[in-house]
Amino acid sequence: MTVTQAEAQPTPVPPDRDSAVLKKPVLKKPVPNKGATPVVAFLGTGRMGGPMAANLARGGFSVRAWNRTRSRAEALTADGAVVAASPAQAVRGATIVITMLADGPATEQAATGPDGFLAAAPGATWAQMATIGIEWTDRLAGLAAAHDVVFVDAPVSGSEGPATAGQLAILASGPDQVRDVLAPVFGALGRSTAWLGRAGQGTRAKLVLNNWLADLTETTAETLSFARRLGLDPADIVDLLQANPLGAPYAVQKARAMLAGDFSPAFALKHALKDAELAAQAAQANGAALTLTSALLPRWRLTAASGHADDDLAAVYLTA
Ligand SMILES: NC(=O)c1ccc[n+]([C@@H]2O[C@H](COP(=O)([O-])OP(=O)(O)OC[C@H]3O[C@@H](n4cnc5c(N)ncnc54)[C@H](OP(=O)(O)O)[C@@H]3O)[C@@H](O)[C@H]2O)c1
């Protein structure tokens, strides 16, 4: 594995932003984009994609943004980005395409659906940065190859705060020859890029990391619930955890959000559930037992279905 650090070293921030205990993310100074300005097509300007595209535009890239709901992309024009009417229109003239859509089906739709970008982008490099799982990654890599597009699998670790601060950890995999082309782009988006091997390895690493996140969140929710049922003040337990190495910063942050009833989304439960399901499928296909994840899934599905899909994943505390 090769790990490169971004050129401008910002103050590190924790992997999420939605906690009273966290400081506001420190905005990284835009990484100067030396040389010719590559045109970057950015597809999917949601919670993550919006600030990522903004960082590219502020970093000197010529950004052409597309989003299904156009209004969600309009704010990017303030940073100099151009909003396109379709994926195909966005990639016209672009040498780099980034997708940050919800999941595999949405990404395939943007790639090969009506006005899809793949047919309009021969020779381009496509960095797929959403979390879509192994099967979708393989499928999209095949579609890219059939359209003479270089496919790079590059999901990210870090939520809305790090996305805004340009401090994501990028889990990249794909052909060596495009690393230099992507280095300034990834430099503007993240604090580090880990190159993990052939395309698909980044997604595998992302599933492993998000499985950890899911299990940690579930443990946090159950711990608070357990303490409450024993007649303890769960806030005291959080203080005790924070005061010793058991209290992982992420868990402490989520615990405080749970107790405050603050479920404003940094990472929506629907996406965390998607990732836990992708991890469970990958485990089953590869002979791994994810006992904890299998156990949490039914309750997380119910929590999402009972009106909390768009809340932060901390909402699983409500049913713990
Ligand atoms: N949030 C996090 O903490 C985090 C961290 C790391 C990775 N991720 C991953 O990054 C990806 C994006 O997450 P997010 O938090 O930015 O999600 P989000 O705010 O829900 O944005 C989802 C994006 O996908 C688009 N989309 C959804 N369904 C679509 C469809 N059928 N056709 C076309 N476009 C569609 C949305 O368009 P509209 O605006 O029109 O709905 C929006 O641009 C997900 O794979 C997520 O798992 C998220």
The ligand as an SDF file (V2000), in Angstrom:
LIG
                    3D

 48 52  0  0  0  0  0  0  0  0999 V2000
  -22.2580   11.0810    4.4300 N   0  0  0  0  0  0  0  0  0  0  0  0
  -21.2010   10.4150    4.8050 C   0  0  0  0  0  0  0  0  0  0  0  0
  -20.7540   10.4890    5.9500 O   0  0  0  0  0  0  0  0  0  0  0  0
  -20.4590    9.5360    3.8290 C   0  0  0  0  0  0  0  0  0  0  0  0
  -19.1110    9.2500    4.0790 C   0  0  0  0  0  0  0  0  0  0  0  0
  -18.4100    8.4540    3.1880 C   0  0  0  0  0  0  0  0  0  0  0  0
  -19.0640    7.9330    2.0690 C   0  0  0  0  0  0  0  0  0  0  0  0
  -20.3860    8.2060    1.8700 N   0  0  0  0  0  0  0  0  0  0  0  0
  -21.0250    7.6390    0.6670 C   0  0  0  0  0  0  0  0  0  0  0  0
  -21.0250    8.6520   -0.3190 O   0  0  0  0  0  0  0  0  0  0  0  0
  -22.1980    8.5160   -1.1290 C   0  0  0  0  0  0  0  0  0  0  0  0
  -22.9880    9.8210   -1.0990 C   0  0  0  0  0  0  0  0  0  0  0  0
  -23.3580   10.0610    0.2520 O   0  0  0  0  0  0  0  0  0  0  0  0
  -24.0470   11.4320    0.7210 P   0  0  0  0  0  0  0  0  0  0  0  0
  -23.9870   11.4350    2.1910 O   0  0  0  0  0  0  0  0  0  0  0  0
  -23.5090   12.5700   -0.0680 O   0  0  0  0  0  0  0  0  0  0  0  0
  -25.5420   11.1400    0.2560 O   0  0  0  0  0  0  0  0  0  0  0  0
  -26.7190   12.1410   -0.1290 P   0  0  0  0  0  0  0  0  0  0  0  0
  -26.5620   13.4660    0.5010 O   0  0  0  0  0  0  0  0  0  0  0  0
  -27.9660   11.3520    0.1090 O   0  0  0  0  0  0  0  0  0  0  0  0
  -26.5200   12.3270   -1.7070 O   0  0  0  0  0  0  0  0  0  0  0  0
  -26.8050   11.2940   -2.5960 C   0  0  0  0  0  0  0  0  0  0  0  0
  -26.5760   11.7670   -4.0150 C   0  0  0  0  0  0  0  0  0  0  0  0
  -27.0090   10.7340   -4.9150 O   0  0  0  0  0  0  0  0  0  0  0  0
  -28.0200   11.2850   -5.7570 C   0  0  0  0  0  0  0  0  0  0  0  0
  -28.9720   10.2460   -6.1000 N   0  0  0  0  0  0  0  0  0  0  0  0
  -29.6230    9.4090   -5.2570 C   0  0  0  0  0  0  0  0  0  0  0  0
  -30.3810    8.5370   -5.9500 N   0  0  0  0  0  0  0  0  0  0  0  0
  -30.2220    8.8610   -7.2560 C   0  0  0  0  0  0  0  0  0  0  0  0
  -30.7310    8.3340   -8.4670 C   0  0  0  0  0  0  0  0  0  0  0  0
  -31.5750    7.2850   -8.4760 N   0  0  0  0  0  0  0  0  0  0  0  0
  -30.3390    8.8890   -9.6400 N   0  0  0  0  0  0  0  0  0  0  0  0
  -29.4860    9.9380   -9.6340 C   0  0  0  0  0  0  0  0  0  0  0  0
  -28.9600   10.4920   -8.5290 N   0  0  0  0  0  0  0  0  0  0  0  0
  -29.3250    9.9510   -7.3500 C   0  0  0  0  0  0  0  0  0  0  0  0
  -28.6380   12.4210   -4.9870 C   0  0  0  0  0  0  0  0  0  0  0  0
  -29.3110   13.2890   -5.8520 O   0  0  0  0  0  0  0  0  0  0  0  0
  -30.5170   14.2020   -5.3110 P   0  0  0  0  0  0  0  0  0  0  0  0
  -29.8650   15.4110   -4.7010 O   0  0  0  0  0  0  0  0  0  0  0  0
  -31.3180   14.4870   -6.5210 O   0  0  0  0  0  0  0  0  0  0  0  0
  -31.2610   13.3680   -4.2750 O   0  0  0  0  0  0  0  0  0  0  0  0
  -27.3690   13.0140   -4.3740 C   0  0  0  0  0  0  0  0  0  0  0  0
  -26.6220   13.7230   -5.3390 O   0  0  0  0  0  0  0  0  0  0  0  0
  -22.9450    7.3040   -0.5960 C   0  0  0  0  0  0  0  0  0  0  0  0
  -22.5560    6.1620   -1.3140 O   0  0  0  0  0  0  0  0  0  0  0  0
  -22.4630    7.2180    0.8440 C   0  0  0  0  0  0  0  0  0  0  0  0
  -22.5760    5.9110    1.3710 O   0  0  0  0  0  0  0  0  0  0  0  0
  -21.0880    9.0210    2.6970 C   0  0  0  0  0  0  0  0  0  0  0  0
  1  2  1  0
  2  3  2  0
  2  4  1  0
  4  5  1  0
  4 48  2  0
  5  6  2  0
  6  7  1  0
  7  8  2  0
  8  9  1  0
  8 48  1  0
  9 10  1  0
  9 46  1  0
 10 11  1  0
 11 12  1  0
 11 44  1  0
 12 13  1  0
 13 14  1  0
 14 15  2  0
 14 16  1  0
 14 17  1  0
 17 18  1  0
 18 19  2  0
 18 20  1  0
 18 21  1  0
 21 22  1  0
 22 23  1  0
 23 24  1  0
 23 42  1  0
 24 25  1  0
 25 26  1  0
 25 36  1  0
 26 27  1  0
 26 35  1  0
 27 28  2  0
 28 29  1  0
 29 30  1  0
 29 35  2  0
 30 31  1  0
 30 32  2  0
 32 33  1  0
 33 34  2  0
 34 35  1  0
 36 37  1  0
 36 42  1  0
 37 38  1  0
 38 39  2  0
 38 40  1  0
 38 41  1  0
 42 43  1  0
 44 45  1  0
 44 46  1  0
 46 47  1  0
M  CHG  2   8   1  16  -1
M  END
$$$$
